[in-house]
Amino acid sequence: MVRTIGILIRKELDSAFNSWAIYTGYLLFFCICGFACWLSPGNVFTLGQAGMTPFFTVINWIAFFIIHALAMKSVADERRSGTLELLLTKPVTTFQLIAGKFCSYLIIIGIALFLTLPYYFTMTGLGSMDHGAVLLGYFGLILTSACYISIGLFASSAAKTPISAFFISLGTGLCFQVLFGLLANQIPFGPVANLFGFLSLPEHFESLNRGVLDTRDLFYFLSVIVLFLALAKLYINKYRH
Amino acid sequence: MDIVVENLSKSFGPQKAIDSISFQVKRGEVLGFLGPNGAGKTTTMKIISCFLFPDAGNVQVGNYSIRKHAAQIRQHIGYLPEHNPLYDEMNVIDFLQFIARIHNIPRYRITARILDMLRLCGLEKEKYKNIRELSKGYKQRVGLAQALIHDPEVVLLDEPTTGLDPNQIVEIREMIRTIGREKTIIFSSHLLTQVEATCNRVLIIHKGKIAADGTSAELRLTYTEKLLRLVVEGGNTEAVFNLLTGIPDVEDVEITEENSFRIQAGRNAPVEKDIFQLCEANGWYIKELVPIEERLEDIFRQVTQSS
């Protein structure tokens, strides 16, 4: 079971790092990160303190766009080329297939985040840092990325072509990233406002980014991940009925 | 492992792809699956390979049922899908290695199995190439190699010879025959001559139902009329024709050339005797009276055009 997932992860990573797309993605990621951190008008030197909170918010937004582009091909492309049929007639379950893709994308994002560690070391040299907050910030980034990946996998399973998967996943992602927060602000009070507030992803990310670890946030992230991965599984199997 | 298909049905929306079909394939048997496009061949194969779920009915592969033991069945089945999907960006060896590992082949046996497959499928020269760079025929060989790498007991091949040149077709046919001695093979094709040359048994499926089932010899007996070629000397063609049509059991007579006729009659009717007596009575002599063998093509056409 775990072994099969491991084989699938390795295959995904092999083919990902065999193409230029992933390196272009990384390059774009670091260019924007570098610009936002050191060169933009709101760069680290204007903050007046050594912290990575604004930097993490920028990373979060870049990851948001890059992950949808990364995940759009995952299932839709396999279904179109027929390799989904090839895999699912081998001893591979739909769950293992999804888990393999999910973990491999998480590893790709993890590598990108790992490579931003020099920023952290540089900033530690510039002033005193709240190391716990940085750690939780990274943890928060991994969790939000996992949410975007599961949304991307769901969209790719539901759509027929990668490009429609991209738009479905971007749309769903924007609901969690922007729309629910806006709605929560528009509705003055009451349970509906609370509900939208709870559904808004930045709310939960910001609290981790500030260095606050709350089980409600963890619960939120895990439920979003599980929900969309379950929907992905449902849609993959739907085409087989 | 035997395959037992019981009342299998599957619809896509309002269209019935297969409608309550049942058949059996025994170990050591090569079953040829024939039918016009859209007859339900691919759907049946997809169900047996546990990719699609049937609406009703069951498939038993050995002691495993597709409804309860899909995981075990997948382990024992080698399946080459119709359009031969492969990971184009991988090279041949990496791809086969990936498939071998997915099938849980022990690590120490993987290299040996890959080498066997490269040899069996004639891929030795192309083993380092990316699959994208291979010609259609070689891609098809990679498809076969991935279906056979784990030495499956049941092999399902959905049109394995499309896109191959005649030499390759013969090679693959030989291969199917060789592996078919110990395994259960279902193999679909449009090329009827091929099915006849390779398979022990033929199953013709039409509009989701089984239209004919048996060895090609049996099908000939069941589905064809008796066809005779008659060449008579010593009589006027017109006159012979008129008298031949008068024989009660003869269904159709056709003049193929001067003094030569094609006679169609009921399978069990004693027309040879009648023809002989007719010629004797008129003083003609029979130069040739031979049965014409019907080809599988004709049976196929007859069976699939009837409804």
Chai-1 contact restraints between the chains, C-beta under 6 A:
chainA,res_idxA,chainB,res_idxB,connection_type,confidence,min_distance_angstrom,max_distance_angstrom,comment,restraint_id
A,I7,B,R101,contact,1.0,0.0,6.0,A-B,restraint_1
A,I7,B,I102,contact,1.0,0.0,6.0,A-B,restraint_2
A,K11,B,F98,contact,1.0,0.0,6.0,A-B,restraint_3
A,S15,B,E89,contact,1.0,0.0,6.0,A-B,restraint_4
A,S81,B,P85,contact,1.0,0.0,6.0,A-B,restraint_5
A,G82,B,H83,contact,1.0,0.0,6.0,A-B,restraint_6
A,G82,B,P85,contact,1.0,0.0,6.0,A-B,restraint_7
A,T83,B,P85,contact,1.0,0.0,6.0,A-B,restraint_8
A,E85,B,F51,contact,1.0,0.0,6.0,A-B,restraint_9
A,E85,B,P81,contact,1.0,0.0,6.0,A-B,restraint_10
A,L86,B,P85,contact,1.0,0.0,6.0,A-B,restraint_11
A,L88,B,F51,contact,1.0,0.0,6.0,A-B,restraint_12
A,T89,B,S49,contact,1.0,0.0,6.0,A-B,restraint_13
A,T89,B,F51,contact,1.0,0.0,6.0,A-B,restraint_14
A,T89,B,Y79,contact,1.0,0.0,6.0,A-B,restraint_15
A,K90,B,I102,contact,1.0,0.0,6.0,A-B,restraint_16
A,P91,B,A71,contact,1.0,0.0,6.0,A-B,restraint_17
A,P91,B,R74,contact,1.0,0.0,6.0,A-B,restraint_18
A,P91,B,Q75,contact,1.0,0.0,6.0,A-B,restraint_19
A,R240,B,L52,contact,1.0,0.0,6.0,A-B,restraint_20
A,R240,B,F53,contact,1.0,0.0,6.0,A-B,restraint_21
A,H241,B,F53,contact,1.0,0.0,6.0,A-B,restraint_22
